[in-house]
Amino acid sequence: MHTPALPDLAPMLLTGSVLRNEALDLGLSSSEVHDLVRSGLWVRIRRGAYAEASVFGSLAPEQQHLVRAGAVVRALGEPAVLGHVTAAIAHGLPVWGADLSQVHVIRPARTHASRREAGVVHHSAVLPDEHVSQVGGLQVTSVARSVVDHARTAGYEPGVCTADAALHRVLVSKDELLTMLRWQQDWPKSRAAGKVVAFCDGRAESVGESRGRVRIDQAGLPTPEPQAIILDVSGAFVARVDFLLREQNTIGEFDGRLKYRVGSGADDPGDVVWQEKLREDRLRGLGFQIVRFVWDDLERGPTWLRRLFLPAFERARLSGPPRALVA
């Protein structure tokens, strides 16, 4: 079977894909495009759009989503702004729990109706110039607009994870999110987005910590202080902890396992584990109870997390106040 050489796509493509009509313009025939796909050199990423299989297959799901988004924008042939989860990805924000199967674009409300077709969600909405930015050659909604739109459509927990990250990376402020929320106050699911904006906190340093905050809240446990600094009675630094439940003298730590892996930045993962043990021993020696939880604990839900924390609260009550300071 004849498999033609790949054309040089670099001068014309910003997002790693080629449309069928672009391939034909480059000099390939319809049968040659078919042969490239059949041979496995190209992969069809959506209707009428292709990418190099080896490159596309090596990308993370979020990156694959952006490749499809670039193809969608070019295929539309008229101005379209990437929005919602697609814009959040373009801004480099985590989109845990979001549906990546459909690209989201925003079209002018006066000329387009909202609809879903061919893997694209077309949002008909007002989009002022100040709500639009450029990322990687693509028009996307601003960070504030992306976070609030995503919170309206993706749901509470995914929305919190994305909003926390945007705040933590100082890509947006809480005031900017509140301003955007007020601007959308009568829009569908704006109240749901309001709950996300009210809860989000830039002190969360990972998706796991964001989800942990959500689960602790859902469990009806006291509100924790993220990234609290623990000092000994002399004022010397002991540790910075993921969550401090101050009145309960209990520390919550999300253990994502990443820091123990080879290549994670540690010289010796075994040494990291040992240092973590020493750190935890010092905290316990100061009188704190420690509750560690992992991804599986988050998946088991808030009731399970409550069962992990309540015994620690009781142990702390019996052992008395810690011999430490909190910065």
C-alpha positions as CSV (number, residue, x, y, z in Angstrom):
1,M,0.0,0.0,0.0
2,H,1.3,3.4,-0.9
3,T,1.9,5.7,2.0
4,P,3.0,9.2,0.9
5,A,5.4,11.2,3.0
6,L,3.9,13.6,5.4
7,P,3.7,17.1,4.1
8,D,5.5,19.8,6.1
9,L,2.7,21.1,8.3
10,A,4.7,23.3,10.6
11,P,4.3,26.6,8.6
12,M,0.5,26.3,8.6
13,L,-0.5,24.6,11.8
14,L,-0.3,25.9,15.3
15,T,-2.1,23.1,17.0
16,G,-0.7,19.9,15.5
17,S,-3.6,19.0,13.2
18,V,-4.5,19.2,9.6
19,L,-7.9,19.5,8.0
20,R,-8.8,17.5,5.0
21,N,-9.1,20.5,2.8
22,E,-5.7,21.7,4.0
23,A,-4.1,18.4,3.2
24,L,-5.6,18.5,-0.3
25,D,-4.3,22.1,-0.7
26,L,-0.8,20.7,0.2
27,G,-1.0,18.4,-2.8
28,L,-2.3,15.2,-1.3
29,S,-5.2,13.4,-3.0
30,S,-8.2,12.0,-1.2
31,S,-6.9,8.5,-1.6
32,E,-3.5,9.5,-0.2
33,V,-5.2,10.9,2.9
34,H,-7.1,7.7,3.3
35,D,-3.9,5.7,2.9
36,L,-2.1,7.8,5.6
37,V,-5.0,7.0,8.1
38,R,-5.2,3.4,7.1
39,S,-1.4,2.9,7.5
40,G,-1.5,4.4,11.0
41,L,0.7,7.3,10.2
42,W,-2.2,9.7,10.6
43,V,-5.1,9.5,13.1
44,R,-8.5,11.0,12.6
45,I,-9.1,13.3,15.6
46,R,-12.5,14.5,14.6
47,R,-14.6,14.8,11.4
48,G,-12.4,16.0,8.6
49,A,-9.3,16.6,10.8
50,Y,-6.2,14.5,11.3
51,A,-2.9,14.5,13.3
52,E,0.3,12.5,13.2
53,A,-0.5,9.4,15.1
54,S,2.8,9.1,16.9
55,V,2.7,12.7,18.1
56,F,-1.0,12.8,19.0
57,G,-0.8,9.5,20.9
58,S,2.0,10.8,23.1
59,L,-0.1,13.7,24.3
60,A,-2.0,14.0,27.6
61,P,-5.8,14.0,27.2
62,E,-5.8,17.8,27.9
63,Q,-3.3,18.4,25.1
64,Q,-5.3,16.2,22.7
65,H,-8.3,18.3,23.5
66,L,-6.5,21.4,22.5
67,V,-5.3,19.8,19.3
68,R,-9.0,19.1,18.4
69,A,-9.9,22.6,19.5
70,G,-7.5,24.1,17.1
71,A,-9.0,22.0,14.3
72,V,-12.5,23.1,15.3
73,V,-11.6,26.8,15.1
74,R,-10.1,26.4,11.7
75,A,-12.9,24.3,10.4
76,L,-15.5,26.9,11.5
77,G,-13.9,29.4,9.1
78,E,-15.2,32.4,11.0
79,P,-14.4,34.0,14.4
80,A,-14.9,31.7,17.4
81,V,-13.5,32.0,20.9
82,L,-12.6,28.9,22.9
83,G,-14.4,28.9,26.2
84,H,-15.4,26.9,29.3
85,V,-13.3,23.7,29.9
86,T,-11.4,24.2,26.6
87,A,-10.3,27.7,27.6
88,A,-9.3,26.5,31.1
89,I,-7.0,24.0,29.5
90,A,-5.6,26.6,27.1
91,H,-4.7,28.7,30.2
92,G,-2.9,25.7,31.7
93,L,-5.4,25.1,34.5
94,P,-6.3,21.6,35.8
95,V,-9.7,20.4,34.8
96,W,-10.1,17.3,37.0
97,G,-13.4,15.6,36.5
98,A,-14.4,17.5,33.4
99,D,-15.7,16.0,30.2
100,L,-13.0,16.4,27.5
101,S,-14.9,14.7,24.7
102,Q,-16.4,18.0,23.5
103,V,-14.7,21.3,22.5
104,H,-16.4,24.4,23.7
105,V,-16.6,27.5,21.6
106,I,-18.4,30.8,22.2
107,R,-20.2,32.5,19.2
108,P,-21.9,35.9,19.1
109,A,-25.4,35.7,20.6
110,R,-26.9,37.9,17.9
111,T,-25.9,35.6,15.0
112,H,-25.6,32.1,16.4
113,A,-27.8,29.7,18.4
114,S,-26.5,27.4,21.1
115,R,-26.2,23.8,20.0
116,R,-24.1,20.6,20.2
117,E,-22.9,18.8,17.1
118,A,-19.9,16.8,15.9
119,G,-18.1,17.0,19.2
120,V,-18.5,20.7,19.6
121,V,-20.6,22.7,22.1
122,H,-21.5,26.0,20.6
123,H,-22.4,28.6,23.3
124,S,-24.4,31.5,22.1
125,A,-23.3,34.3,24.5
126,V,-22.3,37.9,24.9
127,L,-18.6,38.2,24.8
128,P,-17.1,41.7,25.4
129,D,-13.6,42.3,24.1
130,E,-12.2,42.4,27.6
131,H,-13.3,38.8,28.2
132,V,-11.1,37.6,25.3
133,S,-7.4,36.9,25.4
134,Q,-4.8,35.1,23.1
135,V,-3.1,31.9,24.0
136,G,-0.9,30.0,21.6
137,G,-2.4,31.7,18.6
138,L,-5.9,30.9,19.6
139,Q,-8.6,33.2,20.9
140,V,-9.8,32.1,24.3
141,T,-11.9,33.6,27.1
142,S,-10.0,35.5,29.8
143,V,-9.0,33.5,32.9
144,A,-11.8,35.0,35.0
145,R,-14.4,34.3,32.3
146,S,-13.0,30.8,31.8
147,V,-13.1,29.9,35.5
148,V,-16.7,31.1,36.0
149,D,-18.0,29.6,32.8
150,H,-16.3,26.3,33.7
151,A,-17.8,26.4,37.2
152,R,-21.3,26.9,35.7
153,T,-21.0,23.9,33.3
154,A,-18.6,21.4,34.9
155,G,-20.0,21.2,38.4
156,Y,-19.0,22.1,41.9
157,E,-15.9,19.9,42.6
158,P,-14.3,20.3,39.2
159,G,-15.0,24.0,39.3
160,V,-13.3,24.3,42.7
161,C,-10.2,22.5,41.5
162,T,-9.9,24.8,38.5
163,A,-10.6,28.0,40.5
164,D,-8.2,27.1,43.3
165,A,-5.4,26.6,40.8
166,A,-6.1,29.9,39.0
167,L,-5.9,31.7,42.3
168,H,-2.9,29.8,43.5
169,R,-1.0,30.7,40.3
170,V,-2.1,34.3,40.6
171,L,-3.7,34.2,37.2
172,V,-6.8,35.8,38.6
173,S,-7.9,37.4,41.9
174,K,-11.0,36.6,44.0
175,D,-12.3,40.1,43.2
176,E,-12.0,39.5,39.5
177,L,-14.0,36.2,39.9
178,L,-16.7,38.0,41.9
179,T,-16.9,40.8,39.3
180,M,-17.3,38.2,36.5
181,L,-19.9,36.4,38.6
182,R,-21.9,39.6,39.1
183,W,-21.7,40.2,35.4
184,Q,-23.3,36.7,34.8
185,Q,-25.7,36.9,37.7
186,D,-28.8,36.0,35.6
187,W,-27.1,33.4,33.5
188,P,-27.9,29.6,33.7
189,K,-26.3,27.9,36.7
190,S,-24.7,31.2,37.9
191,R,-25.7,30.3,41.5
192,A,-23.7,27.1,41.2
193,A,-20.8,29.1,40.0
194,G,-21.3,31.4,42.9
195,K,-20.8,28.5,45.4
196,V,-17.5,27.7,43.6
197,V,-16.3,31.3,43.8
198,A,-17.2,31.6,47.4
199,F,-15.4,28.4,48.4
200,C,-12.3,28.6,46.2
201,D,-9.0,29.3,47.9
202,G,-5.6,29.9,46.3
203,R,-3.7,28.3,49.2
204,A,-4.6,24.9,47.8
205,E,-1.5,23.7,46.0
206,S,-2.9,20.7,44.0
207,V,-6.0,19.1,42.8
208,G,-5.8,16.6,45.6
209,E,-5.8,19.4,48.2
210,S,-8.7,21.1,46.5
211,R,-10.7,17.9,46.5
212,G,-9.7,17.3,50.1
213,R,-11.1,20.7,51.1
214,V,-14.3,19.9,49.3
215,R,-14.6,16.5,50.9
216,I,-13.9,17.9,54.4
217,D,-16.6,20.5,53.9
218,Q,-19.0,17.9,52.6
219,A,-18.3,15.7,55.6
220,G,-19.4,18.5,57.9
221,L,-16.0,18.7,59.6
222,P,-14.6,22.0,60.8
223,T,-13.1,24.3,58.2
224,P,-9.4,23.7,58.0
225,E,-6.6,26.2,57.5
226,P,-4.7,25.3,54.3
227,Q,-0.9,25.5,54.4
228,A,-0.6,26.4,58.0
229,I,2.9,26.9,59.5
230,I,3.7,24.9,62.6
231,L,6.4,26.2,65.0
232,D,7.7,24.8,68.2
233,V,7.4,26.7,71.4
234,S,10.8,28.4,70.8
235,G,9.4,29.7,67.5
236,A,11.5,27.4,65.3
237,F,9.9,26.2,62.1
238,V,8.7,22.6,62.2
239,A,6.5,22.1,59.2
240,R,4.0,23.5,56.7
241,V,0.9,21.3,56.7
242,D,-1.8,20.8,54.1
243,F,-4.7,21.3,56.5
244,L,-4.8,22.4,60.1
245,L,-8.0,21.9,62.1
246,R,-6.9,24.2,64.9
247,E,-9.6,23.7,67.5
248,Q,-9.3,19.9,67.1
249,N,-5.4,19.9,67.3
250,T,-5.5,17.8,64.2
251,I,-3.5,18.0,60.9
252,G,-4.8,16.6,57.6
253,E,-2.3,15.6,55.0
254,F,-3.1,14.7,51.4
255,D,-0.7,12.1,50.2
256,G,-0.6,12.1,46.4
257,R,2.4,9.8,46.2
258,L,4.0,12.0,43.5
259,K,6.8,13.2,45.8
260,Y,8.0,9.7,46.5
261,R,8.5,8.7,42.8
262,V,11.9,8.5,41.1
263,G,12.4,11.6,39.0
264,S,10.1,13.7,41.1
265,G,12.9,16.0,42.1
266,A,14.1,14.1,45.2
267,D,17.6,12.8,45.2
268,D,16.4,9.5,46.8
269,P,12.7,8.7,47.2
270,G,13.6,6.5,50.1
271,D,15.2,9.4,51.8
272,V,12.1,11.5,51.2
273,V,10.0,8.9,52.9
274,W,12.4,8.9,55.9
275,Q,12.4,12.7,56.1
276,E,8.6,12.7,56.0
277,K,8.5,10.2,58.8
278,L,10.8,12.4,60.9
279,R,8.6,15.4,60.1
280,E,5.5,13.5,61.2
281,D,7.2,12.3,64.4
282,R,8.0,15.9,65.3
283,L,4.4,17.0,64.7
284,R,3.1,14.1,66.8
285,G,5.7,14.9,69.5
286,L,4.3,18.4,69.7
287,G,0.8,17.0,70.5
288,F,-0.9,17.0,67.1
289,Q,-2.9,14.2,65.7
290,I,-2.3,13.5,62.0
291,V,-4.8,12.1,59.4
292,R,-3.3,11.1,56.1
293,F,-5.6,10.5,53.1
294,V,-5.0,9.5,49.5
295,W,-6.9,9.5,46.3
296,D,-8.9,6.4,47.1
297,D,-10.1,8.0,50.3
298,L,-11.4,11.0,48.3
299,E,-13.2,8.6,46.0
300,R,-14.9,6.9,48.9
301,G,-16.7,10.1,49.7
302,P,-17.2,12.5,52.6
303,T,-18.6,9.9,55.0
304,W,-15.4,7.9,54.8
305,L,-13.3,11.0,55.3
306,R,-15.4,11.8,58.4
307,R,-14.6,8.3,59.8
308,L,-10.9,9.0,59.4
309,F,-11.0,12.4,61.2
310,L,-13.3,11.8,64.1
311,P,-11.1,9.3,66.0
312,A,-8.2,11.7,65.6
313,F,-10.4,14.5,67.2
314,E,-11.1,12.2,70.2
315,R,-7.4,11.3,70.6
316,A,-6.5,15.0,70.5
317,R,-9.1,15.8,73.1
318,L,-7.8,13.2,75.5
319,S,-4.1,14.1,75.0
320,G,-4.6,17.8,75.7
321,P,-3.4,20.9,73.8
322,P,-0.3,20.8,71.5
323,R,3.0,22.3,72.7
324,A,3.4,24.4,69.6
325,L,2.7,27.7,67.9
326,V,0.9,28.3,64.6
327,A,2.2,31.1,62.4
